[in-house]
Amino acid sequence: MNTPDDMENGTNEEAFEPAVPLTELQRAAGRVREQVHRVIVGQQGLVDQLLIALLSDGHVLIEGAPGLAKTLTAKLLARCVRTGFSRIQFTPDLMPTDLIGTSVFDPRTTEFTFRPG
């Protein structure tokens, strides 16, 4: 059994077992990077940051001047990992409920119903 002292001293014997071996994950990330770079030139940092966000279950806001292939890069990455892609064009009047939805009170049933964004 591990005591708090063991954990504090870094002597915890229980090792974390990743779901996917690190070498396999590195190879897969390299293949994705290679596929994206076949189409996109000069965005290595962006691609690496997108991969980090993807692998860590994070979120990304891509900002930049027009014509830097931001949308195309994200679309290619989504295609490489076989997932969906959607783009949101921000405007000054965009509200969070426009994206995630909201609960609306229905007086006939006296209940709230969810309306997706």
N, C-alpha and C positions, 0 to 999 in steps of 0.2 A: 504494500500500500504506500502511496506517495503522501508525504506530509507536506504542509505548507512550506517548511524549510527546504525540502527537496525542490519544490517548484521555484522557490525564490533563488536558490543556488544554481538552478539550471541542471539539476540532476534527475529530472523527471524521466523515468524509464519508459513511460508510455509514449511511443512515437506516433506521429501523425502519418497515416497512410493515405496518400492522395488517391483520388478515384481514377486518375489517369497518370501513368508514369511521366515524370518531368521531361525525359528525353523525347517521348512521343509528342508531348505538348509543344516542345520546342520545334520539332520537325514540322508539325501541323502549322504552327504560326509562321514558320519559314516559307512553307508552301503558299499560304494565303498571301504573305508579303510579296512573294515572287509573282503570283498571279495578278495582284493589284498593280504592281510596278510594270507589268507588260503594257498596261494602258495609261497609267498615270506616271508622269515624270516630275521629279522634284518635290514630292510630298512625303518623303520617307518618315519625317518626324510625325506628321499627321497620322499616317498609317500605323506607326508604332503606338501612338497614344490611343487610337481607336481600338487596336488589339488589346491593349492594357485594360481599357474600359470594358471591353467585351468579356475578357477573361475574369475580371473582378466584379462583374455584374453591376457596372457603373453606368453613368449617364454622360453624354457629351453634348456640348453646345459648340458648334463649329462656326467661327466668325472669320471673315476675311473679305478682301476686295472681290468684286465680281470677276469671274473668269478663271478662278484658281482651282477649279474642279472639286469643290467641296462636296456638292451633291453627288457627282459621279463617283468620287472616292467612297463615300458612304454606301452608295448603291452597289458598287462592285464588291465591297467587303461583305455586305449582306448576302449577295449572290454566292460568294466564295464559301461562306459558312452555312449556306442553304437555310436562310431565315428570311423573314419578311422585311420590307423596307417601306417607310412612309416618311414624308417630308412635311414639315409645318412651316408655312410662311408667316412670320410674325408681322403683325400690324399694330399700330398704337391702340386700337380698340379691342384687341384680343384679350379675352378673360380666361382664367384657369378653367372655369366651367365649360368653356367652348371646347377644351381639349379632353377633360376627364369626365365631364357630365355633371349632373346635379340631381338632387332629390326634389321633386315637385309635389306639393300637397294637392290631393284630389278631394274636393269637398263632397263629392257624391259618395265616395267610399270611406271618407275620413282617414285615409292612409296616404303615406308618402310613396311615390313611385319613382324609380330611377330612370332618368333620361340620359342616355349616353351622349358624349360630346361629338 
